[in-house]
């Protein structure tokens, strides 16, 4: 889980003011969110009481280690987690359950970080799905009359729900008897890995870095006026539905945001550098998703890049350069989009690793600042581990959670080979319609096994839901099989219901299912997912 | 379904010779004659034709008591799965409008539903499917005959000359034998083809057909009552059945439990007055309805096929054809599969699969038998219910209470949260062997999109999944299906099974 509000030093100084503003606006929002003040303070009080008792416990530990002079001013734990996102919390809770004295260091609201990024898009996506349904009501015999979307209503509901989740998090942590330490963690130069928070030192034989990541932004030097735009964090704090939106990026966040905004009724343009979105997905998905976006009314700017942004009294003016690399003789076209009230950068994410003083620990990072870990989440320094977005691999909540738990089992239950299998991680993109994908793409499989050993099964059809609607969208499916036994190593789909279809197939693919196993399975009629077991 | 197959000995010859054989002997007009153009019959005939057989399909629809008629494709396409799922979808959209308001959509009240718009759209789609099936038969060179077939001997179908073998089924929906039932009631054969809204409806029966019909009628805003003699969803896991009906009651469907209809009278105003006995109290009650829908089961129409004369063994109680593991009947060359086979699940995909496998075996293409275990299914009630494998009762019966471990969870779908919908019936359970690897015996799930959720797990189940296989799989966040990979509370522990947080 990412912690976009973790106030570590922003990596790009130019945008300091910018990110900071958004951080603040969130803070206000979070307080406004339906958390009743009384219940919150009561909660805090209870928590304080618990803190005292656990401090007593640690005081005992300290005394027993009195012979070690270095330990006298350093609080010791068995397991110290930096970052209170999903991955960190999951690891901390599991470690605590396994009997380890555990603490979580979080510079912002604990638990609040978990729910923010990962719950909001789907909630907004649901609202957008309703928009699609509303189009279909007449076809199904309903007279729905005049329909208008109120962003404000949805936002209030959503915040209430997230506030509710925040409370659940707090109470889960309290139950788990995990100590929370508020503040910024920074590694010290002590011989034993130690962090300092608000002048106090903490150490543990096992330290987990789970500080997450945040959306990347461009600085005004690269693109003049770039800071006039927002990121996905800011998007969820918008008070009204923008009338005119421009989204920059071709990744899944860009696709999800463009889909939500467009479906809710914002005139939306998506600016991508090449000709398709989701380029690291299977080519079938990438092509189809690009087509679906255009069909659903997203104004797609291919081979395009934002050159500059200017504020006018009617909104932003976004200047875009377009050049088809195929047509070498053609001049670069410069055009502008006027009266934009939401410019959203969705050009990737970056790790929250810079404020940790991680260099002190000689922990390896890549050029983007991601902490390099092996398959067991070990960093280059013994006793220091990392999970989640900060490692830059498979930026998904369940991955961080699973990795955190596996690590806890390895460290505190002696399960030496407890690690996460990164090869069969299912991914859902909440596009319109949604995408589900697990395992290798066709290209990856061919690269790994050779073209002659790869067999592809494909189908496309109109889901029955659309049988009687005038709005149509296709469902496409692909199985990537390798070897004589036709082991299924990849499954890719886009269509209505694909988000819920994927999970069970993932279990089977992880078990090593072959095409013959798919064929043996009896279909559930009438569903879309049955097409996977009736493919020829 | 019944299949008539020509003499086995001929088939011991190599495949490349059989066309020649037929021409030389000149004895049979067809290698395979299929009686009944339902999903199973069509699948079987197309598969056989593809394997080089000469095939004919006889399909003739007897109008229902109310006079409803339909085209090629059988129950599923015309009066079953397809129209019911579409009407279920219509009902879900009704719920979606209510939810949409919570998601910020401002919709002017009141929202009305027009039956004929929906029915026309559904019927047009079904007609397009009828047409599609005919085209497919033509493409695959299967002869389609719109005649009612019956068997003369093990190689001959009446209305035709000599044939190879035969498959067939014909159903008449059961009415209860009470006064007025036939004249004033309708069945699921009629409901999808009504021109006008059925209005206030009494659904008699608690099979999945009954509950699905009652569910979508409630969903489009009709006053609907289900009259249940004993239990709902017999044969299904009863805890799950309870959740399904609890949800329906909260959704607005009325239930008359332990009640048996006595008579139906048409009043001068045109409404139907139903008299029933409440077995709880022993009292008689009366109420009026615009429609009474009988959903008390389907009876096979085996008599018209002339099966008794040929000596094909039928089950005395159900009237269905007694079949072997290879779909054979007691008479050589005659095979039966699909709903008409005794003890077979009345499900389209099993009929399709069994039909295809039979065609392959008859053409000596493979020896693979149909596996009737691990058949997944989904009930499309307002809260959908999907399952594969054993019910908890059945697992307990086979392995004993101490032999099984049941992992379960009450979860809240994300789309229910903002919509402020009650999720107390959204539940899942995984029944495992208690010993060893904890092999999964049964998997049950109620919630939105249960059909789509269950299929993949049915595949894993088919592969022999264990409890740890579920846990080792990374969840997809946030979906309902991911809850199945996170389930960790056992029933035995007695702990609260409500899911909290990530």
Boltz contact constraints between the chains, C-beta under 6 A:
constraints:
  - contact:
      token1: [A, 86]
      token2: [B, 502]
      max_distance: 6.0
  - contact:
      token1: [A, 114]
      token2: [B, 502]
      max_distance: 6.0
  - contact:
      token1: [A, 122]
      token2: [B, 414]
      max_distance: 6.0
  - contact:
      token1: [A, 122]
      token2: [B, 478]
      max_distance: 6.0
  - contact:
      token1: [A, 123]
      token2: [B, 418]
      max_distance: 6.0
  - contact:
      token1: [A, 126]
      token2: [B, 415]
      max_distance: 6.0
  - contact:
      token1: [A, 127]
      token2: [B, 103]
      max_distance: 6.0
  - contact:
      token1: [A, 127]
      token2: [B, 104]
      max_distance: 6.0
  - contact:
      token1: [A, 130]
      token2: [B, 100]
      max_distance: 6.0
  - contact:
      token1: [A, 130]
      token2: [B, 103]
      max_distance: 6.0
  - contact:
      token1: [A, 130]
      token2: [B, 105]
      max_distance: 6.0
  - contact:
      token1: [A, 133]
      token2: [B, 93]
      max_distance: 6.0
  - contact:
      token1: [A, 133]
      token2: [B, 96]
      max_distance: 6.0
  - contact:
      token1: [A, 137]
      token2: [B, 93]
      max_distance: 6.0
  - contact:
      token1: [A, 140]
      token2: [B, 90]
      max_distance: 6.0
  - contact:
      token1: [A, 140]
      token2: [B, 93]
      max_distance: 6.0
  - contact:
      token1: [A, 140]
      token2: [B, 118]
      max_distance: 6.0
  - contact:
      token1: [A, 141]
      token2: [B, 113]
      max_distance: 6.0
  - contact:
      token1: [A, 141]
      token2: [B, 114]
      max_distance: 6.0
  - contact:
      token1: [A, 141]
      token2: [B, 117]
      max_distance: 6.0
  - contact:
      token1: [A, 141]
      token2: [B, 118]
      max_distance: 6.0
  - contact:
      token1: [A, 142]
      token2: [B, 113]
      max_distance: 6.0
  - contact:
      token1: [A, 143]
      token2: [B, 112]
      max_distance: 6.0
  - contact:
      token1: [A, 144]
      token2: [B, 107]
      max_distance: 6.0
  - contact:
      token1: [A, 144]
      token2: [B, 111]
      max_distance: 6.0
  - contact:
      token1: [A, 145]
      token2: [B, 108]
      max_distance: 6.0
  - contact:
      token1: [A, 146]
      token2: [B, 108]
      max_distance: 6.0
  - contact:
      token1: [A, 147]
      token2: [B, 105]
      max_distance: 6.0
  - contact:
      token1: [A, 147]
      token2: [B, 107]
      max_distance: 6.0
  - contact:
      token1: [A, 148]
      token2: [B, 106]
      max_distance: 6.0
  - contact:
      token1: [A, 149]
      token2: [B, 104]
      max_distance: 6.0
  - contact:
      token1: [A, 149]
      token2: [B, 105]
      max_distance: 6.0
  - contact:
      token1: [A, 150]
      token2: [B, 104]
      max_distance: 6.0
  - contact:
      token1: [A, 150]
      token2: [B, 106]
      max_distance: 6.0
  - contact:
      token1: [A, 153]
      token2: [B, 104]
      max_distance: 6.0
  - contact:
      token1: [A, 154]
      token2: [B, 103]
      max_distance: 6.0
  - contact:
      token1: [A, 154]
      token2: [B, 104]
      max_distance: 6.0
  - contact:
      token1: [A, 157]
      token2: [B, 418]
      max_distance: 6.0
  - contact:
      token1: [A, 161]
      token2: [B, 417]
      max_distance: 6.0
  - contact:
      token1: [A, 161]
      token2: [B, 418]
      max_distance: 6.0
  - contact:
      token1: [A, 168]
      token2: [B, 500]
      max_distance: 6.0
  - contact:
      token1: [A, 168]
      token2: [B, 501]
      max_distance: 6.0
  - contact:
      token1: [A, 169]
      token2: [B, 501]
      max_distance: 6.0
  - contact:
      token1: [A, 172]
      token2: [B, 501]
      max_distance: 6.0
  - contact:
      token1: [A, 397]
      token2: [B, 477]
      max_distance: 6.0
  - contact:
      token1: [A, 398]
      token2: [B, 474]
      max_distance: 6.0
  - contact:
      token1: [A, 398]
      token2: [B, 475]
      max_distance: 6.0
  - contact:
      token1: [A, 398]
      token2: [B, 477]
      max_distance: 6.0
  - contact:
      token1: [A, 399]
      token2: [B, 474]
      max_distance: 6.0
  - contact:
      token1: [A, 402]
      token2: [B, 474]
      max_distance: 6.0
  - contact:
      token1: [A, 425]
      token2: [B, 474]
      max_distance: 6.0
  - contact:
      token1: [A, 426]
      token2: [B, 476]
      max_distance: 6.0
  - contact:
      token1: [A, 428]
      token2: [B, 476]
      max_distance: 6.0
  - contact:
      token1: [A, 465]
      token2: [B, 89]
      max_distance: 6.0
  - contact:
      token1: [A, 467]
      token2: [B, 125]
      max_distance: 6.0
  - contact:
      token1: [A, 468]
      token2: [B, 121]
      max_distance: 6.0
  - contact:
      token1: [A, 468]
      token2: [B, 125]
      max_distance: 6.0
  - contact:
      token1: [A, 497]
      token2: [B, 449]
      max_distance: 6.0
  - contact:
      token1: [A, 497]
      token2: [B, 452]
      max_distance: 6.0
  - contact:
      token1: [A, 499]
      token2: [B, 479]
      max_distance: 6.0
  - contact:
      token1: [A, 500]
      token2: [B, 449]
      max_distance: 6.0
  - contact:
      token1: [A, 500]
      token2: [B, 452]
      max_distance: 6.0
  - contact:
      token1: [A, 500]
      token2: [B, 453]
      max_distance: 6.0
  - contact:
      token1: [A, 500]
      token2: [B, 479]
      max_distance: 6.0
  - contact:
      token1: [A, 500]
      token2: [B, 481]
      max_distance: 6.0
  - contact:
      token1: [A, 501]
      token2: [B, 452]
      max_distance: 6.0
  - contact:
      token1: [A, 502]
      token2: [B, 476]
      max_distance: 6.0
  - contact:
      token1: [A, 503]
      token2: [B, 476]
      max_distance: 6.0
  - contact:
      token1: [A, 503]
      token2: [B, 481]
      max_distance: 6.0
  - contact:
      token1: [A, 503]
      token2: [B, 482]
      max_distance: 6.0
  - contact:
      token1: [A, 504]
      token2: [B, 456]
      max_distance: 6.0
  - contact:
      token1: [A, 504]
      token2: [B, 457]
      max_distance: 6.0
  - contact:
      token1: [A, 504]
      token2: [B, 460]
      max_distance: 6.0
  - contact:
      token1: [A, 505]
      token2: [B, 456]
      max_distance: 6.0
  - contact:
      token1: [A, 506]
      token2: [B, 473]
      max_distance: 6.0
  - contact:
      token1: [A, 507]
      token2: [B, 460]
      max_distance: 6.0
  - contact:
      token1: [A, 507]
      token2: [B, 469]
      max_distance: 6.0
  - contact:
      token1: [A, 507]
      token2: [B, 473]
      max_distance: 6.0
  - contact:
      token1: [A, 508]
      token2: [B, 459]
      max_distance: 6.0
  - contact:
      token1: [A, 508]
      token2: [B, 460]
      max_distance: 6.0
  - contact:
      token1: [A, 508]
      token2: [B, 463]
      max_distance: 6.0
  - contact:
      token1: [A, 510]
      token2: [B, 473]
      max_distance: 6.0
  - contact:
      token1: [A, 511]
      token2: [B, 463]
      max_distance: 6.0
  - contact:
      token1: [A, 511]
      token2: [B, 469]
      max_distance: 6.0
  - contact:
      token1: [A, 513]
      token2: [B, 463]
      max_distance: 6.0
  - contact:
      token1: [A, 517]
      token2: [B, 463]
      max_distance: 6.0
  - contact:
      token1: [A, 520]
      token2: [B, 462]
      max_distance: 6.0
  - contact:
      token1: [A, 521]
      token2: [B, 458]
      max_distance: 6.0
  - contact:
      token1: [A, 521]
      token2: [B, 459]
      max_distance: 6.0
  - contact:
      token1: [A, 521]
      token2: [B, 462]
      max_distance: 6.0
  - contact:
      token1: [A, 522]
      token2: [B, 349]
      max_distance: 6.0
  - contact:
      token1: [A, 522]
      token2: [B, 350]
      max_distance: 6.0
  - contact:
      token1: [A, 522]
      token2: [B, 353]
      max_distance: 6.0
  - contact:
      token1: [A, 522]
      token2: [B, 375]
      max_distance: 6.0
  - contact:
      token1: [A, 523]
      token2: [B, 349]
      max_distance: 6.0
  - contact:
      token1: [A, 524]
      token2: [B, 376]
      max_distance: 6.0
  - contact:
      token1: [A, 524]
      token2: [B, 378]
      max_distance: 6.0
  - contact:
      token1: [A, 524]
      token2: [B, 451]
      max_distance: 6.0
  - contact:
      token1: [A, 524]
      token2: [B, 454]
      max_distance: 6.0
  - contact:
      token1: [A, 524]
      token2: [B, 455]
      max_distance: 6.0
  - contact:
      token1: [A, 525]
      token2: [B, 81]
      max_distance: 6.0
  - contact:
      token1: [A, 525]
      token2: [B, 348]
      max_distance: 6.0
  - contact:
      token1: [A, 525]
      token2: [B, 349]
      max_distance: 6.0
  - contact:
      token1: [A, 526]
      token2: [B, 81]
      max_distance: 6.0
  - contact:
      token1: [A, 526]
      token2: [B, 85]
      max_distance: 6.0
  - contact:
      token1: [A, 527]
      token2: [B, 451]
      max_distance: 6.0
  - contact:
      token1: [A, 527]
      token2: [B, 452]
      max_distance: 6.0
  - contact:
      token1: [A, 529]
      token2: [B, 452]
      max_distance: 6.0
  - contact:
      token1: [A, 529]
      token2: [B, 455]
      max_distance: 6.0
  - contact:
      token1: [A, 530]
      token2: [B, 455]
      max_distance: 6.0
